[in-house]
Amino acid sequence: MNRTTLIYADYGKLADQMSGSDSVASKAAKLELEVAAHAAAAPGQNAARVQAAKALVDVAKSNRPRLVRAHALRLIGFVGGKAEAGAIAGLAKHPEIGQDAKIAIKRIQSAK
């Protein structure tokens, strides 16, 4: 499967799988999410990048476990733009993932 063809819902499904009790499936989902996000960040993949960024923002803003949300924020730093930086700005004050949000915002700002 071409990693850039993941649809919006697939990011949420992978995030859910990451928080599951099966450690092998969890690690596989984390890797798949990471590969898909980096593939979407490749030159010429603007539509996939926008889709990935929006899906990852939803994961970061969800009630999923901290590590899943933090991983989504890290990936937003690679695929996100100004809109995503604004969308996650409120998370910068979050007690568990605030630092992750700040790093993602800084990464987005330094890429422009």
Contacts in CASP RR format, 6 or more apart in sequence:
PFRMAT RR
TARGET T0000
AUTHOR 0000-0000-0000
METHOD contacts of the structure
MODEL  1
MNRTTLIYADYGKLADQMSGSDSVASKAAKLELEVAAHAAAAPGQNAARV
QAAKALVDVAKSNRPRLVRAHALRLIGFVGGKAEAGAIAGLAKHPEIGQD
AKIAIKRIQSAK
2 39 0 8 1.000
3 32 0 8 1.000
3 35 0 8 1.000
3 36 0 8 1.000
3 38 0 8 1.000
3 39 0 8 1.000
3 40 0 8 1.000
4 36 0 8 1.000
4 39 0 8 1.000
4 40 0 8 1.000
4 42 0 8 1.000
4 45 0 8 1.000
4 48 0 8 1.000
5 48 0 8 1.000
6 36 0 8 1.000
6 40 0 8 1.000
6 48 0 8 1.000
6 52 0 8 1.000
7 51 0 8 1.000
8 51 0 8 1.000
8 54 0 8 1.000
8 55 0 8 1.000
9 55 0 8 1.000
10 36 0 8 1.000
10 55 0 8 1.000
11 33 0 8 1.000
11 36 0 8 1.000
11 52 0 8 1.000
11 55 0 8 1.000
11 56 0 8 1.000
11 58 0 8 1.000
11 59 0 8 1.000
12 55 0 8 1.000
12 58 0 8 1.000
12 59 0 8 1.000
14 29 0 8 1.000
14 30 0 8 1.000
14 32 0 8 1.000
14 33 0 8 1.000
14 36 0 8 1.000
15 29 0 8 1.000
15 33 0 8 1.000
15 59 0 8 1.000
15 62 0 8 1.000
15 64 0 8 1.000
15 68 0 8 1.000
15 72 0 8 1.000
16 64 0 8 1.000
17 25 0 8 1.000
17 26 0 8 1.000
17 28 0 8 1.000
17 29 0 8 1.000
18 26 0 8 1.000
18 29 0 8 1.000
18 30 0 8 1.000
18 33 0 8 1.000
18 64 0 8 1.000
18 67 0 8 1.000
18 68 0 8 1.000
18 71 0 8 1.000
19 26 0 8 1.000
19 64 0 8 1.000
19 65 0 8 1.000
19 68 0 8 1.000
20 26 0 8 1.000
30 71 0 8 1.000
33 71 0 8 1.000
33 72 0 8 1.000
33 75 0 8 1.000
34 71 0 8 1.000
34 75 0 8 1.000
36 52 0 8 1.000
37 52 0 8 1.000
37 56 0 8 1.000
37 75 0 8 1.000
37 78 0 8 1.000
37 79 0 8 1.000
38 75 0 8 1.000
38 78 0 8 1.000
39 45 0 8 1.000
39 48 0 8 1.000
40 48 0 8 1.000
40 49 0 8 1.000
40 51 0 8 1.000
40 52 0 8 1.000
40 53 0 8 1.000
40 79 0 8 1.000
41 49 0 8 1.000
41 52 0 8 1.000
41 78 0 8 1.000
41 79 0 8 1.000
49 79 0 8 1.000
49 80 0 8 1.000
52 75 0 8 1.000
52 79 0 8 1.000
53 76 0 8 1.000
53 79 0 8 1.000
53 80 0 8 1.000
53 81 0 8 1.000
53 83 0 8 1.000
53 84 0 8 1.000
54 84 0 8 1.000
56 72 0 8 1.000
56 73 0 8 1.000
56 75 0 8 1.000
56 76 0 8 1.000
56 79 0 8 1.000
56 80 0 8 1.000
56 84 0 8 1.000
57 72 0 8 1.000
57 76 0 8 1.000
57 84 0 8 1.000
57 87 0 8 1.000
57 88 0 8 1.000
59 68 0 8 1.000
59 69 0 8 1.000
59 72 0 8 1.000
60 69 0 8 1.000
60 72 0 8 1.000
60 73 0 8 1.000
60 76 0 8 1.000
60 88 0 8 1.000
60 91 0 8 1.000
60 97 0 8 1.000
60 101 0 8 1.000
61 69 0 8 1.000
61 87 0 8 1.000
61 88 0 8 1.000
61 91 0 8 1.000
62 69 0 8 1.000
66 96 0 8 1.000
66 97 0 8 1.000
69 96 0 8 1.000
69 97 0 8 1.000
69 100 0 8 1.000
70 97 0 8 1.000
70 100 0 8 1.000
73 88 0 8 1.000
73 91 0 8 1.000
73 97 0 8 1.000
73 100 0 8 1.000
73 101 0 8 1.000
73 103 0 8 1.000
73 104 0 8 1.000
74 100 0 8 1.000
74 103 0 8 1.000
74 104 0 8 1.000
76 84 0 8 1.000
76 88 0 8 1.000
76 104 0 8 1.000
76 108 0 8 1.000
77 84 0 8 1.000
77 103 0 8 1.000
77 104 0 8 1.000
77 105 0 8 1.000
77 107 0 8 1.000
77 108 0 8 1.000
77 111 0 8 1.000
78 107 0 8 1.000
80 104 0 8 1.000
80 108 0 8 1.000
81 108 0 8 1.000
81 111 0 8 1.000
81 112 0 8 1.000
82 108 0 8 1.000
82 112 0 8 1.000
84 108 0 8 1.000
85 104 0 8 1.000
85 105 0 8 1.000
85 108 0 8 1.000
85 109 0 8 1.000
86 105 0 8 1.000
88 101 0 8 1.000
88 104 0 8 1.000
88 105 0 8 1.000
89 101 0 8 1.000
89 105 0 8 1.000
90 101 0 8 1.000
91 97 0 8 1.000
91 98 0 8 1.000
91 100 0 8 1.000
91 101 0 8 1.000
92 98 0 8 1.000
92 101 0 8 1.000
92 102 0 8 1.000
92 105 0 8 1.000
94 101 0 8 1.000
END
